[in-house]
Amino acid sequence: MSPDDGTHDSGTGGVDRGRAGHRVSRLPLAIMAAVIAVAALVTLALSQNRSPTQYDDGTPAAALQHYIAAGLDGDEGAMLDLLAEDKRAACIADFRDDVYGNDWRADDVRTELDDMVVEGDIARATVLFREGGNSGLFDDTSWDYDRRFTLVLVDGHWLIDRAGWPYPFEDCTR
């Protein structure tokens, strides 16, 4: 080979050692990226399928949890049973008169108890709600909002005195 024939021998037998070296050093990075991706998917799957927190019976958090669970199940009777007596009477009258119909129910709602303050026989709670957006990663069709509830202790049972959700119960417990 001569400089005149247009070929160049770098003395490496025609193999670019620098490029081969980079390919080998990228393999650990590719393995790490794959492990991180799998770990992220496992974490996402576990977080989506975890069981809800169960609060001890007889606590205001448990009463609120039962109320919200009944609402998510569409069980108005169970929700009414968890209201303070005067609020229950007002709500029963509104439901009997079909003031609300059934259009208040949501299909895809997730909740989280954000704050609970108990002062004697009154408890105030804030619950975070997330509706929609359960169709995949980076889904931006969900919306978050918080609602406030007041519970009262009556004869050893915590009852909802002011419901912040759903709107029919929010209206009739004012």
NORCOR-V738981 format. One record per residue. PSI is psi as a letter, one per 30 degrees, with the letter a starting at -180 (none if undefined). D_LAST is the distance of its C-alpha to the last C-alpha in Angstrom with 2 decimals. Layout:
BEGIN
PSI,D_LAST
PSI,D_LAST
END
This chain:
BEGIN
k,95.23
l,96.00
f,94.05
f,95.72
g,94.36
f,90.68
l,89.44
k,88.22
j,88.30
g,86.15
g,87.91
g,85.03
g,86.49
g,84.27
k,80.99
j,78.52
e,77.78
e,75.10
e,73.00
e,73.52
e,72.43
e,69.14
e,68.45
e,68.90
f,66.68
f,63.82
e,63.72
e,61.89
e,59.32
e,58.77
e,58.41
e,55.90
e,53.86
e,53.89
e,52.80
e,49.92
e,48.81
e,48.93
e,47.04
e,44.27
e,43.99
e,43.93
e,41.21
e,39.09
e,39.68
e,38.80
e,35.58
f,34.44
g,35.33
l,34.24
k,32.28
l,28.72
k,28.40
k,28.01
l,26.21
k,27.50
k,26.03
g,24.22
l,22.71
e,19.09
e,20.44
e,21.90
e,18.80
e,16.89
e,20.06
e,20.25
e,16.73
e,17.57
e,21.06
e,19.91
e,17.83
f,20.95
f,23.02
g,20.95
i,20.62
e,17.51
e,18.92
e,19.14
e,15.60
e,14.44
f,16.92
g,15.39
l,11.97
l,11.78
e,13.18
e,10.64
e,8.06
e,11.32
e,12.31
e,9.50
e,10.16
e,13.84
e,13.98
e,12.72
e,15.15
e,17.81
g,17.71
h,18.03
e,15.42
f,15.48
a,19.00
g,20.15
g,20.33
f,17.52
k,19.81
k,21.84
e,25.31
i,26.10
k,23.40
k,24.28
l,22.08
k,22.86
j,21.22
e,21.72
k,20.63
k,19.67
k,19.77
k,20.00
j,20.32
c,21.29
g,18.74
k,15.85
k,16.02
k,14.55
l,15.68
k,16.35
k,17.62
k,19.96
k,20.20
k,23.39
k,23.87
a,27.32
h,30.51
h,32.09
g,35.32
a,37.55
k,38.55
h,37.37
k,35.02
g,32.98
g,30.75
l,27.84
k,24.84
k,22.81
l,19.30
l,17.16
k,13.59
k,11.97
k,10.81
k,10.58
l,12.74
k,14.15
j,17.71
j,18.26
h,21.92
g,22.93
k,20.36
k,17.61
l,14.41
k,11.24
e,8.45
j,6.27
k,7.99
f,9.32
l,11.65
l,12.60
e,10.84
e,10.48
f,8.60
e,6.57
e,5.80
f,5.69
g,3.81
none,0.00
END
